[in-house]
Amino acid sequence: MNYISSTLFSLSFTLWFLAGAASPNAFYRNMKSLDTLREGKMAPMFRAAKSSSRNDFDFLEGVWNIRNRKLRSRLSGSNEWVEFEARHEMNKILEGVGNTETITAMVDGRPFEGRALRLFEPSTRLWRIYWVDNDSSEMGDAVVGSFENGVGTFFGEEIFDGREVAVQFKWDATDPEKPVWSQAFSPDGGKSWEWNWYMYFTRRKSGGIANEDLNADKNIKVIELRNYLIKPGRRDEFIDLFEENFTRSQNILGGYTLGQYRVKGADDNFFWIRGFADMPARNKFLNDFYFGSPSWKLHKAAANSMLLNNDNVHLLKPLFLSLRADENAGMVFNSDWFGRRKGITVVDFYTSNTKLEKLIEFVRNKYVALFSKAKAANASFWVSETTPNDFPGLPVFQDKNLLVQMTFYKNELEYQAETKSEDSKMNDELSSEMHDLVTLKNTLILYPTARSFSSGTKPNSRTD
């Protein structure tokens, strides 16, 4: 769509929306660029199904998990698919003639947020769907359509890579408990379609505040990696006490428990991760929890009686390798990344004495290129949060020379295979450069507890 027609469309649609007196079809008919789209497969865009109603999207209300499958490159003949998980929430508005949705995820190590606005026009029985996300920050033109026999089809157009393409959304709600959304592009006015994105929905468990939702979908800027030394033979007793009494109570106050682990080769260590919205939120939480929480007051004596040392703590903030240093400032990391049900977590601590920026550049430009696609999707990077620790009762390490990598693997066999593959790709030049930049490296292999990333409900059986 050229600039003039796009401007006219936006003005016409705005006047229609404010007046509420005409169908959007009248304006589409005046758009030359859409004339060809009204033929053939695009015709349903202008005809609402007889059964179309304001209740068509009722199946989607609430909170869902999404498994995404998306083409890495569209309209290029690619068959390389990227998979990632997301959280979805839909709420009705305007007495049911509209609804909004929010989708949050981590995609290629970066936070993603998208929002949709859906409006039902009673006079035409057509739905209009608008979309905006943090990749473009611009509200796109609507796709228009309706549902028939549990399947909704919606059509529109957009500019993609500098050219006009037709867009099709499809909602398959024939099984309302497992709906599927998909998207296709057409470069030839609807004659042929390339399906480029699928979303598979499963409803999150309900019943009051779901345990997993207390620490799910939280935007965090600061985490603590806490590695406790427990008295010999009492680690599992400590874990039971901790998960029974301290996970839910911390999550409620804003100190989000992001994972509890046993450490391979260290039978008396308990490792856990706690996240915060930011440093002021951390200070507020620590004061609220340690000076006001009934759970802490009731069980702190028992917990402390099993502890030998709880000062091995790193205070970290996220590092997005795709961003420059100035762009990383203030970036948030979504807590759902920690909730992935993977077999083990490997934490690598790289100390680079006075050469941290060079190490980050090496990792960004050379080291990550050695990763498999699976590892790249399941790795995150962190550096020390150097804002002064304003709760001295809990000391932390804030090493300005530290880079931390956390990676999920299905099991140790996958970890060993990945490591072997990277070693085979590491030539002498890369190896020498890395040895020059890394002064010390320490690796921990962590096994999640049965209730890792939950808020304290007793499981039926242990899986760790």
Legacy VTK file of the C-alpha trace (Angstrom):
# vtk DataFile Version 3.0
C-alpha trace
ASCII
DATASET POLYDATA
POINTS 464 float
0.000 0.000 0.000
1.520 3.360 -1.013
1.766 6.304 1.332
-1.260 8.215 -0.051
-3.631 5.254 -0.055
-2.388 4.202 3.396
-3.021 7.681 4.757
-6.510 7.807 3.178
-7.304 4.389 4.602
-6.222 5.388 8.105
-8.248 8.617 7.938
-11.336 6.856 6.540
-11.155 4.081 9.109
-10.699 6.548 11.969
-13.768 8.520 10.875
-15.759 5.293 10.566
-14.679 4.094 14.004
-15.540 7.385 15.704
-18.886 7.734 13.947
-19.839 4.075 14.300
-22.160 4.582 11.345
-20.702 2.633 8.449
-19.208 -0.732 7.659
-15.460 -0.964 7.033
-16.393 -2.752 3.805
-17.450 0.546 2.257
-13.950 1.879 2.700
-12.238 -1.295 1.501
-14.240 -1.112 -1.736
-12.719 2.307 -2.398
-9.207 0.986 -1.996
-7.749 0.091 -5.393
-4.892 -1.809 -3.769
-7.379 -4.248 -2.251
-9.496 -4.821 -5.351
-7.648 -7.973 -6.363
-7.761 -9.294 -2.810
-11.567 -9.442 -2.974
-11.322 -12.183 -5.577
-10.911 -15.918 -5.077
-9.520 -16.971 -1.695
-9.686 -13.438 -0.290
-13.462 -13.145 -0.778
-14.338 -14.374 2.766
-12.805 -11.147 4.079
-15.963 -9.361 2.911
-18.607 -11.914 3.868
-19.353 -12.777 7.467
-20.436 -16.332 8.175
-24.111 -16.666 9.135
-23.085 -17.971 12.552
-20.612 -15.134 13.249
-21.219 -13.559 16.659
-19.684 -11.508 19.437
-19.079 -14.755 21.351
-16.735 -16.297 18.775
-13.598 -15.713 20.880
-15.094 -16.764 24.232
-13.096 -20.000 24.089
-9.869 -17.974 24.376
-10.670 -16.094 27.577
-8.164 -16.694 30.384
-4.502 -17.653 30.612
-2.742 -20.110 28.279
0.646 -21.587 27.476
1.670 -21.434 23.814
4.093 -23.593 21.872
5.206 -21.498 18.886
6.564 -22.828 15.596
7.695 -20.024 13.293
9.617 -19.856 10.015
12.927 -18.121 10.591
12.705 -16.473 7.159
9.417 -15.793 5.348
8.729 -15.775 1.599
12.286 -16.896 0.898
11.790 -20.621 0.360
13.051 -21.363 3.874
12.092 -24.541 5.708
13.967 -23.703 8.914
11.573 -23.470 11.857
12.169 -21.797 15.228
10.301 -23.057 18.283
9.722 -21.186 21.542
7.240 -21.044 24.402
5.054 -18.106 25.385
2.376 -17.031 27.841
-0.992 -15.737 26.611
-3.822 -13.936 28.391
-7.135 -12.758 26.893
-9.753 -10.554 28.531
-13.111 -9.296 27.282
-13.770 -5.547 26.999
-16.618 -3.226 25.920
-19.352 -5.477 27.331
-18.185 -8.357 25.179
-17.965 -6.734 21.735
-14.184 -6.661 22.011
-11.259 -8.343 23.704
-7.563 -7.811 24.274
-4.720 -10.288 24.458
-1.141 -10.141 25.681
1.595 -12.550 24.610
5.000 -12.616 26.332
7.993 -14.799 25.513
11.749 -15.005 25.206
12.744 -15.256 21.527
16.404 -15.750 20.584
17.388 -14.611 24.085
15.378 -11.360 23.934
12.078 -10.479 25.635
9.095 -10.333 23.281
5.701 -8.792 23.999
2.768 -8.582 21.599
-0.751 -7.242 22.074
-3.903 -7.681 20.044
-7.164 -5.736 20.015
-10.230 -7.499 18.556
-13.486 -5.648 17.828
-16.811 -7.105 16.654
-18.999 -4.948 14.390
-22.659 -5.996 14.963
-23.951 -4.481 11.698
-21.579 -6.553 9.532
-20.904 -9.396 11.991
-17.200 -9.049 11.083
-14.288 -9.127 13.493
-11.359 -6.719 13.094
-8.052 -7.711 14.677
-5.197 -5.273 15.296
-1.689 -6.301 16.371
1.366 -4.510 17.777
4.577 -5.833 19.320
7.867 -4.524 20.674
9.724 -5.407 17.453
7.998 -2.630 15.492
6.026 -0.622 18.095
3.554 0.282 15.330
-0.089 -0.762 15.207
-0.677 -2.607 11.939
-3.785 -2.497 9.763
-6.600 -4.799 10.779
-7.244 -8.284 9.474
-10.969 -8.844 8.987
-13.078 -11.993 9.068
-15.372 -14.327 10.986
-15.871 -17.849 12.352
-17.732 -20.742 10.786
-17.991 -24.244 12.275
-15.314 -23.439 14.861
-12.751 -22.092 12.381
-12.061 -18.379 12.001
-10.445 -16.922 8.880
-9.218 -13.339 8.712
-7.594 -11.440 5.844
-5.682 -8.207 5.383
-2.477 -6.895 3.926
0.802 -5.425 5.106
4.161 -4.290 3.823
6.761 -7.020 4.219
10.365 -6.485 3.113
9.249 -3.476 1.094
6.425 -5.174 -0.831
2.706 -5.616 -0.365
1.626 -9.044 0.795
-1.754 -10.485 1.650
-2.050 -11.805 5.202
-4.267 -14.600 6.487
-4.946 -15.523 10.122
-6.665 -18.800 10.923
-8.115 -19.772 14.299
-8.950 -23.468 14.606
-11.130 -23.768 17.711
-12.801 -27.059 16.794
-11.210 -28.323 20.024
-11.709 -25.268 22.282
-9.388 -26.723 24.929
-6.514 -26.956 22.429
-7.001 -24.164 19.874
-4.446 -23.511 17.129
-3.652 -20.159 15.518
-1.738 -19.919 12.249
-0.582 -17.209 9.870
0.176 -17.181 6.148
1.532 -14.637 3.650
0.688 -14.409 -0.045
2.855 -12.395 -2.457
0.375 -12.835 -5.344
-2.933 -11.478 -4.030
-4.142 -14.711 -2.470
-3.398 -17.159 -5.274
-0.799 -19.011 -3.187
-0.013 -18.970 0.518
3.042 -19.711 2.654
2.128 -20.696 6.211
4.841 -19.215 8.418
3.683 -19.311 12.043
1.741 -21.752 14.229
0.672 -21.340 17.859
-0.528 -24.389 19.820
-2.473 -23.424 22.957
-2.915 -25.344 26.217
-4.834 -23.817 29.088
-3.030 -23.091 32.329
-4.422 -24.736 35.432
-6.960 -22.662 37.340
-8.249 -22.607 40.885
-7.515 -19.403 42.751
-4.012 -18.111 42.153
-2.256 -20.920 40.349
0.961 -21.864 42.074
3.017 -21.586 38.910
1.569 -18.143 38.173
2.995 -16.569 41.321
6.455 -16.430 39.775
5.478 -16.774 36.106
5.569 -14.027 33.482
7.452 -11.564 35.695
9.771 -8.990 34.148
12.970 -9.007 36.165
16.143 -6.934 36.039
18.086 -8.531 38.887
18.699 -12.101 40.037
20.623 -13.757 42.847
22.411 -17.071 42.347
22.453 -18.494 45.880
24.657 -21.513 46.645
24.157 -22.702 50.234
26.389 -25.117 52.144
24.203 -27.326 54.358
25.273 -29.413 57.329
26.342 -32.918 56.242
23.434 -35.235 55.521
20.713 -32.589 55.933
20.410 -31.119 52.433
17.167 -32.887 51.494
15.655 -31.991 54.858
16.550 -28.349 54.169
15.053 -28.523 50.652
11.752 -29.866 52.011
11.603 -27.102 54.626
12.500 -24.432 52.076
9.984 -25.520 49.442
7.216 -26.121 51.931
7.506 -22.741 53.638
9.628 -20.212 51.721
8.771 -20.384 47.999
5.158 -19.224 48.010
5.735 -16.706 50.785
8.604 -15.116 48.828
6.742 -15.094 45.515
3.799 -13.267 47.066
6.085 -10.483 48.295
7.955 -10.067 44.996
11.083 -12.145 45.530
10.488 -14.678 42.773
11.916 -18.164 43.271
13.127 -19.106 39.788
14.575 -22.539 40.468
15.806 -24.871 43.219
18.591 -27.371 42.532
20.920 -30.023 43.827
24.534 -29.564 42.721
26.324 -32.461 41.057
29.411 -33.511 43.011
28.459 -31.410 46.050
26.178 -33.518 48.222
25.751 -30.816 50.852
25.002 -27.864 48.582
21.611 -26.372 47.760
21.503 -23.916 44.855
18.566 -21.624 44.146
17.761 -18.548 42.070
15.749 -15.535 43.170
14.644 -12.684 40.900
13.407 -9.122 41.381
11.775 -6.444 39.274
14.730 -4.134 40.014
17.070 -3.101 42.830
14.492 -0.964 44.720
12.066 -3.898 44.564
14.816 -6.152 45.925
15.370 -3.866 48.901
11.649 -3.681 49.630
11.259 -7.438 49.384
14.214 -8.225 51.637
12.889 -5.911 54.349
9.323 -7.186 53.985
10.317 -10.849 54.015
13.054 -11.005 56.624
11.424 -8.544 59.025
7.731 -9.152 58.386
6.982 -12.535 56.837
5.158 -14.914 59.214
6.635 -17.883 57.330
10.179 -16.639 57.901
9.563 -15.829 61.552
8.063 -19.274 62.150
10.690 -21.364 60.325
13.913 -19.326 60.308
15.326 -21.046 63.388
14.915 -24.473 61.810
16.417 -23.261 58.529
19.400 -21.576 60.166
20.089 -24.645 62.298
20.863 -26.601 59.102
22.995 -23.924 57.398
26.778 -23.805 57.467
27.175 -20.939 54.967
24.747 -18.874 52.895
27.074 -16.081 51.713
28.022 -17.589 48.319
25.690 -15.310 46.355
26.144 -13.571 42.991
24.034 -10.506 42.189
23.485 -10.384 38.421
21.637 -8.555 35.655
20.769 -9.859 32.155
23.082 -9.395 29.188
21.507 -9.594 25.724
24.290 -10.310 23.272
22.243 -8.942 20.369
22.245 -5.478 21.976
24.964 -2.897 22.511
26.036 -2.040 26.058
23.950 1.152 26.110
20.911 -0.765 24.803
21.248 -3.372 27.562
20.786 -0.739 30.242
17.430 -1.242 31.918
16.459 -4.309 29.858
14.164 -6.841 31.518
14.212 -10.646 31.412
10.991 -12.643 31.587
10.880 -15.178 34.397
9.149 -17.813 32.258
12.525 -18.638 30.703
13.538 -20.258 34.003
10.384 -22.368 34.095
11.244 -24.525 31.093
11.022 -28.176 32.071
14.515 -29.260 31.039
16.571 -32.005 32.621
19.581 -30.074 33.910
20.896 -26.534 34.120
24.589 -25.828 33.544
26.003 -22.593 34.978
29.384 -21.407 33.670
31.217 -18.668 35.588
33.832 -16.894 33.446
36.189 -14.514 35.242
38.057 -12.215 32.869
40.555 -10.116 34.764
40.251 -6.554 33.329
39.129 -7.931 29.921
35.404 -8.450 30.389
34.310 -6.225 27.489
36.658 -8.075 25.137
35.315 -11.405 26.400
31.736 -10.278 25.767
32.657 -9.272 22.223
34.354 -12.638 21.694
31.298 -14.506 22.930
28.952 -12.324 20.872
30.862 -12.512 17.591
32.611 -15.892 17.700
31.722 -18.228 20.553
27.913 -18.279 20.170
28.370 -19.171 16.493
29.611 -22.575 17.688
26.310 -23.332 19.466
23.689 -25.655 18.043
20.275 -24.103 17.432
18.884 -25.937 20.454
21.572 -24.584 22.765
21.255 -21.045 21.402
17.542 -21.105 22.274
18.222 -22.381 25.807
21.167 -20.218 26.870
21.213 -16.867 28.654
24.043 -14.557 29.720
24.458 -12.380 32.814
26.917 -9.893 34.296
27.240 -8.500 37.794
24.773 -5.903 39.002
27.145 -3.260 40.373
24.589 -1.009 42.038
25.631 -1.010 45.723
24.019 -3.756 47.791
21.626 -1.805 50.025
20.814 -4.791 52.264
24.152 -5.521 53.983
22.604 -8.246 56.121
22.810 -10.465 53.022
26.262 -10.024 51.459
26.705 -10.670 47.733
29.486 -10.923 45.162
29.462 -8.101 42.595
32.531 -9.009 40.537
32.976 -6.524 37.681
35.095 -9.105 35.822
32.406 -11.839 35.751
30.334 -13.244 32.884
27.808 -15.983 33.675
26.160 -18.326 31.193
23.136 -20.460 32.106
22.043 -23.219 29.722
19.275 -25.833 29.834
19.864 -29.362 28.534
17.638 -32.436 28.409
20.281 -34.455 30.251
24.029 -34.800 30.705
24.343 -36.780 27.478
23.058 -33.788 25.516
25.396 -31.493 27.471
28.402 -33.723 26.739
27.491 -34.024 23.042
27.116 -30.262 22.734
30.440 -29.677 24.459
32.174 -32.197 22.197
30.677 -30.549 19.115
31.864 -27.093 20.206
35.352 -28.394 20.970
35.572 -29.860 17.469
34.718 -26.472 15.957
37.166 -24.563 18.170
40.306 -24.083 16.103
43.679 -23.141 17.599
43.154 -19.430 17.012
39.776 -19.348 18.782
41.080 -21.527 21.593
44.082 -19.261 22.163
41.899 -16.163 22.170
39.505 -17.650 24.678
42.309 -18.774 26.995
43.723 -15.259 26.890
40.388 -13.700 27.826
39.209 -16.177 30.480
41.284 -16.035 33.651
39.175 -18.557 35.574
36.225 -20.778 34.670
33.989 -22.662 37.073
31.088 -24.863 35.986
28.174 -26.167 38.041
25.812 -28.901 36.841
22.444 -28.484 38.532
19.585 -30.953 38.885
16.184 -29.348 39.553
14.207 -30.445 42.592
10.716 -31.870 42.169
9.180 -28.488 42.938
11.630 -26.241 41.129
9.882 -23.151 39.759
6.675 -23.738 41.704
5.284 -22.037 44.759
5.110 -24.827 47.239
2.342 -27.335 46.500
3.432 -30.830 47.492
3.933 -33.011 44.384
2.583 -36.558 44.167
6.068 -37.964 43.758
9.640 -36.876 43.306
11.089 -36.689 39.824
14.589 -35.493 40.647
LINES 1 465
464 0 1 2 3 4 5 6 7 8 9 10 11 12 13 14 15 16 17 18 19 20 21 22 23 24 25 26 27 28 29 30 31 32 33 34 35 36 37 38 39 40 41 42 43 44 45 46 47 48 49 50 51 52 53 54 55 56 57 58 59 60 61 62 63 64 65 66 67 68 69 70 71 72 73 74 75 76 77 78 79 80 81 82 83 84 85 86 87 88 89 90 91 92 93 94 95 96 97 98 99 100 101 102 103 104 105 106 107 108 109 110 111 112 113 114 115 116 117 118 119 120 121 122 123 124 125 126 127 128 129 130 131 132 133 134 135 136 137 138 139 140 141 142 143 144 145 146 147 148 149 150 151 152 153 154 155 156 157 158 159 160 161 162 163 164 165 166 167 168 169 170 171 172 173 174 175 176 177 178 179 180 181 182 183 184 185 186 187 188 189 190 191 192 193 194 195 196 197 198 199 200 201 202 203 204 205 206 207 208 209 210 211 212 213 214 215 216 217 218 219 220 221 222 223 224 225 226 227 228 229 230 231 232 233 234 235 236 237 238 239 240 241 242 243 244 245 246 247 248 249 250 251 252 253 254 255 256 257 258 259 260 261 262 263 264 265 266 267 268 269 270 271 272 273 274 275 276 277 278 279 280 281 282 283 284 285 286 287 288 289 290 291 292 293 294 295 296 297 298 299 300 301 302 303 304 305 306 307 308 309 310 311 312 313 314 315 316 317 318 319 320 321 322 323 324 325 326 327 328 329 330 331 332 333 334 335 336 337 338 339 340 341 342 343 344 345 346 347 348 349 350 351 352 353 354 355 356 357 358 359 360 361 362 363 364 365 366 367 368 369 370 371 372 373 374 375 376 377 378 379 380 381 382 383 384 385 386 387 388 389 390 391 392 393 394 395 396 397 398 399 400 401 402 403 404 405 406 407 408 409 410 411 412 413 414 415 416 417 418 419 420 421 422 423 424 425 426 427 428 429 430 431 432 433 434 435 436 437 438 439 440 441 442 443 444 445 446 447 448 449 450 451 452 453 454 455 456 457 458 459 460 461 462 463
